[in-house]
Amino acid sequence: MQWLAVLLLLTAVSAGAGVLSSLHLLSTVQRIADSQKDVPERPAASAFSASARLRKISPVVTNLAAPTGAWIRMEGSIITDQLNEEEANVLVARLGEDIMSYLRTVSPAQIEGARGLQYLREDLNERATIRSGGKVRELIIETLVVQ
């Protein structure tokens, strides 16, 4: 009987501690939310200039280097500065060709996992910057399918 009384007492103490900690947490969240209302919202800072434009690259489909019959499909976009429409269209076509020729030298093991995808992204960004003479700010990989 004493064991049951101790068990009930411990249960009541733990329930009370849970209620008190949740009330403390709620009051802290409410206090932070109230302090946030007083601060005026700032527009999100962009890493790119106001003249930057997002331009789609046509999907690139090509075979991979290593296993016979392995294909890759990549869709992406580039962020450019200081280009008119004609220059941008020519640059996008050249980058599509360059991406295709690069992807033909890659094996699936090289682009496997998060690290491989990061290396691929860095390599393609570097190639795009060199090919454009610095007019491409970033190459964004939207979809990548290896089959």
VONUVEX-833134 format. One record per residue: x, y negated, z of N, C-alpha, C, O in turn. Coordinates in steps of 0.02 Angstrom, whole numbers, plus 50000, padded with zeros to 5 digits. Atoms other than C-alpha are relative to their C-alpha. Layout:
REM residues N
XYZXYZXYZXYZ/...
//
This chain:
REM residues 147
500415005950000500005000050000500444993750000500274988749968/499565005750000501444988250037500314998849931500424993149910/499715000550066502194992049868499524996449953499734992249913/500515003150041500554986949783499944992550016499854988449971/500055007049980500484970649883500604996049973500524990449950/499415003350026502274966349834499954999249924500134994049896/500095000450072501874970249652499514994549981499634990849934/500495005350013500334958949655500294993150014500174988349976/499685006349983501334945049740500494997949945500504992149925/499525001550053502724946149609499644998249935499874993749898/500395001650060501434946049469499714993050004499744989349955/500285006749991500604930449540500554994749995500444989449965/499455004750003502284921749561500254999149928500374993549906/499775000550069502824925849383499494996649955499674992749911/500525003450038501154920249311500014992550015499944988449970/499965007049982501284903949407500614996649969500564990949947/499405002850031503064901249345499904999149925500144994149897/500145000650072502484904349166499564994049985499674990449937/500455005650009501074891749183500374993450010500304988849970/499625006249987502224878549259500504998449945500574992749925/499515001250053503564880849126499664997949935499924993749898/500355002050061502294879748985499724992950006499734989249957/500235006849990501544863849060500584995049994500504989749965/499415004350006503294856449074500204999249926500364993749904/499825000150071503654861048892499504995749961499714991749919/500505004050035502014853448832500084992650016500014988449971/499915007149984502324837248926500624997149967500624991349946/499405002250034504074836048852499874998849926500084993849898/500175000750071503424838748676499564993949990499664990149942/500445005850005502064825848704500394993550009500264988649973/499605005949989503324813248770500434998549939500514992649920/499595001050061504444815848617499564997649943499764993149906/500455002150053502964814248500499784992750009499734989049960/500185007049987502444797948583500574995349985500464989849959/499425004350015504204790948568500124999649925500394994649901/499915000050072504244795748383499504995349966499654992649912/500505004450030502664785548349500244992849999500054988949955/499765006849996503564769548399500544998549948500644992749931/499455000950047504994772248276499714999549930499345004049909/500265000550068504594765948099500335005349956500925006949964/499744994850045504804778947962500464996849949500314991649920/499535002150051506304776947849499925004649940499815010649949/500034995650058506244783247671500605004649999501155002850022/499454995150003507294798647642500554997449954500424995149899/499435002350039509024794347580500145005249946500165011249960/499854995650055509424801647411500755000149987501094995049994/499294999450015511134808047365500164997449930500744996849911/499915002150069510854801947187499754992849991499344990450029/500195006950014510664784647113499294999749972498995004949956/500695000850024509004777547057499945001649926499405003149902/500034998550072509474780246874500095007449984500095009349926/499904992850012509754798946897499365003249973498815001549995/500574996650030508624810146793500125007550001500685009849994/499984992850000508234828546804499815002449930499285000749904/500114997550068508354837446636500055007650000500535010450027/500014992750001507894855646605500465002749946500534999949892/499594996450049509084867446519499575005849976499225009050016/500404994450025508264880146405500255006550031500845007150045/499794993749968508274897746479500555003449961500545003749900/499424996550029509884907246447499915007450014499865009650071/500054992749994509734925846413500595003049963500695001749903/499414997050031511314935846380500185006550037499935007850092/499774993949967512164952246419500604998450044500954993450034/499455000949953513424953946560500615003949976500575008149931/499374997150021515234959346545500065007450017500255011549975/499804993449975515344975046649499565005849976499775009249929/500344994050022513984988146631499634998749934499324993549925/500365000650063513284991046458499265000050014499015004150053/500725000249991511464986346451499784995550057499184995150070/500195004749946511514973846596499884993149970500304990549933/500185006550027510644957546556499894995150056499744997050113/500125005249951510494941046645499584994549966499674992949907/500415005650023509204927146627500054994650052499934995750112/499925005649954509514910146703499634993949973499694992149915/500315006350016508454894646705500294994850048500414996350107/499715005149958509144878346770499854993149976499524992049925/500085007150016509154859546769500654996550017501064998950056/499425004149984510474846046772499754993150022499234990850000/500145006949979510474829146857500534995749967501134996649978/499545004250038511234815946744499924992750018499404990650044/500015007249994511664797646754500234997049934500625000049898/499755004150055511904784646618499995003449932500485002949895/500054996850066511304794746468499344997949968498824997750000/500635001050035510044790246335499735006849978500065011949989/500324993650016508864803546268500405004149950500455010249958/499634996350051509914808246117500625003250030500765009150018/499404997249968511514810446217499825005650048500175010650053/500214994949951510574820146350499805006549965499975011949988/500204994050037509824832146222500605003849974500635010049977/499384996850024511534835546146500375003350057500615008950051/499654997349941512304837946318499655006250027499995011150045/500374994249975510924849946373500125006049955500205011649979/499874994550046511184860446216500715002850008500815008850009/499314997849991513074860946241500085003850066500445008850070/499964996549936512864865746423499685006849997499935011650028/500314993550009511684879746374500485005049968500525010749989/499504995750033513014886746258500565001850047500785007650050/499444998949953514364884746390499805004950055500195009250074/500254995549948513314893446522499955007149972500145011950006/500064993450030512954907846403500695003249992500775009150008/499334997150009514794910246362500315001850067500685006850071/499734998349934515244909846547499665006250028499995010650056/500364994349971513884922146598500195006649966500135011949996/499784993950035514524934546467500645002950030500805008750018/499384997649969516144935846568499905002350071500385004550103/500154998449930515294939446735499715007050005499345009349962/500304993549986514884956346808499514999250058499554994450096/500495000649945513424959546928500334999950069500064996850115/499664999849935514644963047070500264993050020500294991450079/499735006649986515344945347054499464995150025499624990450061/500535004749980513644936947080499525003250050498975000750061/500424996549951512964948947209500034996550067500574994550091/500055002949933512384941647374500034992549999500104989349947/500015007249993512354924047440500674996849981500694991649949/499335002750017514224921347423500125000149925500394995349897/499924999650072514234927247243499594994849963499824991849915/500425005150030512794915847200500294993050011500264988749967/499685006549986513684901247284500614998949954500704993449928/499435000650045515274904747183499764998649928500064994549894/500275001150066514244905647023499764992849992499904989549942/500255006950002513404889147064500574995049997500554990249959/499425004550001515074880747101500365000149933500564994949907/499664999450065515864887446941499604996449946499894992849905/500415003250051514394881646835499984992550009499984988749960/499975007249988514394864546919500654997049975500664991749944/499355002450022516244862646885500034999749924500294994949895/500004999850073516034867746703499564994549971499754991449921/500455005350024514564855846680500314993150008500244988949964/499685006549989515524841346754500564998849951500634993349924/499455000650048517034844646644499734999049930499974994749893/500285000350068515984847346487499694993149986499734990749930/500355006450010515024831046514500444993950013500224988350002/499575005649985516494820446564499784996350063499904990350069/500215003049937515754817246737499304997250000499094994350050/500675002850004514014812346678499485004550033498935002250050/500454995449965513204827746754500184999850074500745001150094/499895000449927512994825346941499965006850033500355008450078/500094993449970512394842846981499625004549952499185002249916/500384994950036511794858846898499625004050051499905006550100/500434996549953510334867046986499775006449968499475006449915/500244993550023510004885546964499305001050027499205001350088/500694999349978508114887646969499825007450006499555009550058/500134992849995507944906146929500605003749971500935001449925/499464995850024509204919946904499775007250008499645009650064/500224993149999508704937546856500535004349967500725002949910/499524995350028509934951646829499645006749992499335009150040/500364993850014509244967446748500475005149970500255010649954/
//
